């Protein structure tokens, strides 16, 4: 399973129906958190997403609307007896940020918090996938993230294997791993019974930033791009001044990159109850677009 849960979709200021930025990605039992705005732990409780076993937190930048939920979440996990370490990744100042929390008493915890500063191009490898950091363009040091699954083996053709005389059991596994086997004096190669490798799925998340063509290599063919869209196209000047994105600007990039789905978030309070202007601006450039609401969930199907 690969699922995205939008815990907070507002920008800068919370509203009655939009919390501050936070996204959880669940993959094969793992939970990763991207940004942690004010009230994130309460949003998790409402979403029933779980949070005690979050192993990794990725921060795009250190503006308050993306980080104020961290101290409370850390304390709650400690009060509930967490013992596993928590990795917090981010751009410049992540180590200083965690050090300050510790000096203020927020990190007197039952578990270890491990800050890890990332630079553009850094890749964190996990079992079956990786998370790559890349540069974004905001008023403070900032990063975007691309979660990329590893390439998967092709489909195993059991009927063909049996036809070739391969008995069910360990030899099936060897063939599926790409190894050759010998049956009755004949060498049978993996290519004879295993289809073409299948691509992994890709999710890209950009926090506060000006939309930039430099994102294209990371967006190319992505299954989902989650992008801030603070402003409609009629406020392009304001977006440029504040180093934010417009709906049409990110939609144009999505189309150029061949993204499968664009999801807009970090919605300004001016659109909090009516996101039609953002949707209309984006759809002029790209068809498959969604404006996320708090608790929107997207489950990505397996690649056949």
C-alpha positions in Angstrom: 0.0 0.0 0.0 1.1 3.5 -0.8 -1.2 6.2 0.6 -1.0 10.0 1.1 -3.0 11.6 3.9 -3.4 15.4 3.9 -3.4 16.4 7.5 -3.3 20.1 6.9 -3.8 22.0 3.7 -3.9 25.7 4.6 -1.2 28.3 4.0 0.2 30.6 6.7 -3.0 31.0 8.7 -5.3 28.2 9.9 -9.0 28.5 9.1 -12.0 26.6 10.5 -11.7 24.0 7.7 -8.0 24.0 6.9 -5.1 23.2 9.3 -1.5 24.0 8.9 0.7 22.1 6.4 1.4 18.5 7.1 1.3 15.3 4.9 1.7 11.7 6.0 2.8 9.0 3.5 2.1 5.4 4.5 4.0 2.7 2.7 4.0 -1.0 3.6 3.4 -0.3 7.2 5.8 2.6 7.5 4.8 6.2 8.2 6.7 9.3 7.0 5.7 12.8 7.9 6.3 15.8 5.6 6.1 19.1 7.5 4.4 19.4 10.9 2.3 22.5 11.2 0.4 23.6 14.3 -2.2 21.1 15.4 -0.8 18.2 13.4 -1.1 15.6 16.2 -4.8 16.5 16.6 -5.3 16.1 12.9 -3.7 12.7 13.1 -6.1 11.6 15.8 -9.1 12.8 13.7 -7.8 11.0 10.6 -7.0 7.9 12.6 -3.7 7.7 10.7 -1.6 6.6 13.7 1.6 8.5 14.7 3.5 6.6 17.4 5.5 4.7 14.8 6.5 7.6 12.5 10.1 6.8 11.8 11.1 9.8 9.7 10.0 13.4 9.5 11.0 15.6 6.5 10.8 19.4 6.8 10.7 21.6 3.7 11.7 24.8 5.7 11.4 26.4 9.1 8.6 28.9 8.7 6.3 28.6 11.7 3.2 27.3 9.8 5.3 24.2 8.7 6.9 23.4 12.1 4.9 24.6 15.1 3.4 21.2 15.5 6.7 19.5 16.2 7.2 20.1 19.9 3.7 18.9 20.9 4.0 15.8 18.7 7.4 14.9 20.2 6.1 15.3 23.7 3.0 13.3 23.1 4.9 10.4 21.6 7.2 10.5 24.7 4.3 10.6 27.1 2.8 7.5 25.4 6.0 5.6 25.8 7.8 5.7 22.5 11.3 4.2 22.6 12.3 4.1 18.9 14.5 6.9 17.6 13.0 9.6 15.3 14.9 11.0 12.4 14.2 14.6 11.5 15.5 15.7 8.1 15.6 19.2 6.8 17.6 22.0 5.2 20.1 24.3 6.9 19.4 24.9 10.6 17.7 21.5 11.3 20.4 20.7 13.8 20.2 24.1 15.5 16.5 23.8 15.6 16.5 20.5 17.4 19.3 21.7 19.7 17.1 24.7 20.7 14.1 22.5 21.4 16.4 20.4 23.6 17.6 23.4 25.5 14.1 24.6 26.0 13.2 21.2 27.5 11.1 19.9 24.6 13.5 17.0 24.0 13.5 15.5 27.5 12.0 12.5 25.8 11.8 8.7 26.2 13.5 8.3 22.8 16.2 9.9 20.7 15.6 12.6 18.2 18.3 12.5 15.4 18.5 15.7 13.2 20.0 15.3 9.8 20.8 18.3 7.6 20.2 17.6 3.9 21.6 19.4 0.9 20.1 19.4 -2.6 21.0 16.1 -4.3 21.2 14.1 -1.0 19.4 10.7 -1.2 18.2 8.8 1.9 17.8 5.1 1.1 15.2 2.9 2.7 14.1 -0.6 2.2 12.4 -0.6 -1.3 12.5 3.1 -1.8 14.5 6.3 -1.4 13.8 10.0 -0.6 15.8 12.6 -2.6 16.1 16.2 -1.6 16.2 19.0 -4.2 16.5 22.7 -4.1 13.4 24.9 -3.9 13.2 28.7 -3.9 11.7 30.5 -0.9 12.7 33.3 1.4 14.6 30.9 3.7 16.6 27.7 3.0 14.1 25.2 1.6 14.0 21.7 0.0 11.5 19.6 -2.0 11.4 15.9 -1.7 10.9 13.0 -4.2 9.9 9.6 -2.8 10.9 7.0 -5.4 10.2 3.3 -5.1 12.9 1.0 -6.3 12.3 -0.8 -9.6 10.4 -4.0 -9.0 10.9 -7.5 -10.6 8.7 -8.4 -13.5 5.7 -10.7 -13.1 6.6 -14.4 -12.6 5.0 -16.7 -15.2 4.3 -19.8 -13.1 2.6 -21.7 -16.0 5.7 -21.2 -18.2 8.0 -22.3 -15.4 6.1 -25.5 -14.9 6.0 -26.1 -18.6 9.8 -25.9 -18.7 9.9 -28.5 -15.9 10.8 -26.2 -13.0 9.2 -27.7 -9.8 7.4 -25.3 -7.4 9.6 -24.2 -4.5 13.0 -22.6 -4.0 13.8 -22.6 -7.8 10.9 -20.3 -8.5 12.3 -17.8 -6.0 15.8 -18.0 -7.6 14.4 -17.4 -11.1 12.3 -14.4 -9.8 15.5 -12.9 -8.3 17.1 -13.0 -11.7 19.2 -16.1 -11.3 19.4 -19.0 -13.7 18.6 -22.6 -12.6 19.5 -26.0 -13.9 16.6 -28.6 -14.3 17.3 -32.0 -15.7 20.6 -30.8 -17.2 19.0 -27.8 -18.9 19.8 -24.2 -17.9 16.7 -22.1 -17.6 17.2 -18.3 -17.4 15.2 -15.8 -15.5 14.3 -14.0 -18.7 12.4 -17.1 -19.9 9.8 -16.9 -17.0 10.0 -13.4 -15.7 8.5 -10.3 -17.4 10.0 -6.9 -17.9 10.9 -5.1 -14.6 8.2 -2.8 -13.3 8.9 0.8 -12.4 8.3 2.0 -8.9 5.9 4.7 -7.9 7.0 8.3 -7.3 5.6 11.1 -5.1 7.0 14.6 -5.2 6.3 17.2 -2.6 7.3 20.9 -2.8 6.6 23.2 0.1 6.7 27.0 -0.1 8.5 28.0 -3.3 8.4 29.8 -6.6 7.6 27.2 -9.3 10.8 26.5 -11.2 11.8 24.6 -14.3 14.7 23.1 -12.2 12.1 20.8 -10.7 11.5 19.0 -14.0 14.1 16.3 -13.6 12.5 15.3 -10.3 8.9 15.6 -11.6 9.4 13.6 -14.8 6.7 10.9 -14.9 5.8 11.2 -11.3 2.6 9.6 -10.2 1.7 12.5 -7.9 3.1 16.0 -7.5 1.9 17.7 -4.3 2.6 21.4 -4.8 1.8 24.5 -2.8 -0.6 26.8 -4.6 -1.0 29.8 -2.4 -2.3 32.1 -5.1 -4.5 32.1 -8.2 -3.0 33.4 -11.5 -4.5 36.8 -11.0 -2.1 37.3 -8.1 1.1 36.3 -9.9 2.8 39.5 -8.8 2.1 38.7 -5.2 3.3 35.2 -5.6 6.6 36.4 -7.1 7.0 39.0 -4.3 6.5 36.4 -1.6 8.2 33.6 -3.3 5.1 31.4 -3.6 3.5 29.6 -6.5 0.3 30.1 -8.6 -2.0 27.3 -9.6 -1.4 27.9 -13.3 2.3 28.1 -12.9 2.6 24.7 -11.3 0.1 23.2 -13.6 2.2 24.2 -16.6 5.2 22.4 -15.1 3.1 19.3 -14.4 2.1 19.2 -18.0 5.7 19.6 -19.2 6.9 16.8 -16.8 4.2 14.3 -17.7 3.0 14.1 -14.1 0.1 11.8 -13.7 -1.7 13.8 -11.0 -1.2 17.3 -9.6 -2.5 18.0 -6.1 -2.6 21.6 -4.9 -2.2 22.4 -1.2 -1.0 25.3 1.0 -4.2 27.1 0.1 -4.4 30.8 1.1 -7.2 31.7 3.5 -8.7 33.9 0.7 -9.7 30.6 -1.1 -10.4 28.6 2.1 -14.1 28.0 1.4 -14.0 28.3 -2.4 -11.0 26.8 -4.3 -12.8 27.1 -7.7 -10.4 29.9 -8.9 -7.3 27.7 -8.2 -8.9 24.7 -9.9 -9.9 26.7 -13.0 -6.5 28.3 -13.3 -4.8 24.9 -13.1 -7.1 23.1 -15.5 -6.3 25.6 -18.2 -2.8 24.0 -18.3 -3.3 20.5 -16.9 -6.4 18.2 -16.6 -5.8 15.8 -13.8 -5.6 18.3 -10.9 -7.1 18.2 -7.4 -7.2 20.8 -4.6 -6.6 18.8 -1.4 -8.9 19.3 1.6 -7.9 18.4 5.2 -8.2 14.6 5.4 -8.1 14.0 1.7 -6.6 10.5 1.1 -5.0 9.3 -2.1 -4.0 5.6 -2.5 -1.7 4.8 -5.4 -2.4 1.6 -7.1 0.4 -1.0 -7.6 2.2 -0.8 -11.0 1.3 -3.8 -13.1 
